[in-house]
Amino acid sequence: MYEITLEIGGLFIPKLQVVGDKQNQQMILGRDVLNNLIVTLNGLAGVVEVAD
């Protein structure tokens, strides 16, 4: 578990608890964060869009 500050567009969340992979610099966001965003995944194109 890591504590981070997340800023995506107009969304700013300080002291957020995330699970991460130190080697690949990736993290997993939970529903508590994702429920505040509009996220569109186009798997065929390999594109993820986040609207604020």
PABAGU-522126 format. One record per residue (C-alpha): residue number from 1; residue in one letter; x, y, z. Coordinates in steps of 0.001 Angstrom, whole numbers, plus 500000, padded with zeros to 6 digits. Layout:
BEGIN
{pt NUM A {X Y Z}}
...
//
This chain:
BEGIN
{pt 1 M {500000 500000 500000}}
{pt 2 Y {501171 503475 499108}}
{pt 3 E {499812 506910 499988}}
{pt 4 I {499714 509250 496990}}
{pt 5 T {498184 512509 495816}}
{pt 6 L {496191 511957 492624}}
{pt 7 E {495374 514716 490143}}
{pt 8 I {493419 513923 486966}}
{pt 9 G {491967 516909 485150}}
{pt 10 G {489951 518834 487736}}
{pt 11 L {489893 515974 490266}}
{pt 12 F {492404 516332 493127}}
{pt 13 I {492563 513667 495858}}
{pt 14 P {495275 513999 498541}}
{pt 15 K {496384 511140 500804}}
{pt 16 L {494871 508407 498642}}
{pt 17 Q {495666 504780 499544}}
{pt 18 V {496568 502666 496491}}
{pt 19 V {498067 499274 495735}}
{pt 20 G {501061 499630 493444}}
{pt 21 D {503891 497838 491691}}
{pt 22 K {507169 499612 492421}}
{pt 23 Q {509012 497989 489499}}
{pt 24 N {506469 498937 486814}}
{pt 25 Q {505220 502196 488384}}
{pt 26 Q {501608 501031 488068}}
{pt 27 M {498789 501291 490586}}
{pt 28 I {495270 499998 491039}}
{pt 29 L {492498 502547 491583}}
{pt 30 G {489425 501493 493532}}
{pt 31 R {485764 502237 492930}}
{pt 32 D {485945 505091 495451}}
{pt 33 V {488069 507001 492905}}
{pt 34 L {486630 505615 489664}}
{pt 35 N {483075 506548 490705}}
{pt 36 N {484140 510222 490416}}
{pt 37 L {485288 509878 486782}}
{pt 38 I {483991 509077 483317}}
{pt 39 V {486414 506446 482015}}
{pt 40 T {486132 505051 478479}}
{pt 41 L {488135 501953 477546}}
{pt 42 N {488595 501087 473869}}
{pt 43 G {490352 497748 474137}}
{pt 44 L {490651 497227 470373}}
{pt 45 A {492487 500529 469935}}
{pt 46 G {494404 500204 473222}}
{pt 47 V {493104 503606 474355}}
{pt 48 V {491787 504757 477736}}
{pt 49 E {490122 508175 477985}}
{pt 50 V {489358 509977 481254}}
{pt 51 A {486880 512866 481107}}
{pt 52 D {486598 515404 483899}}
//
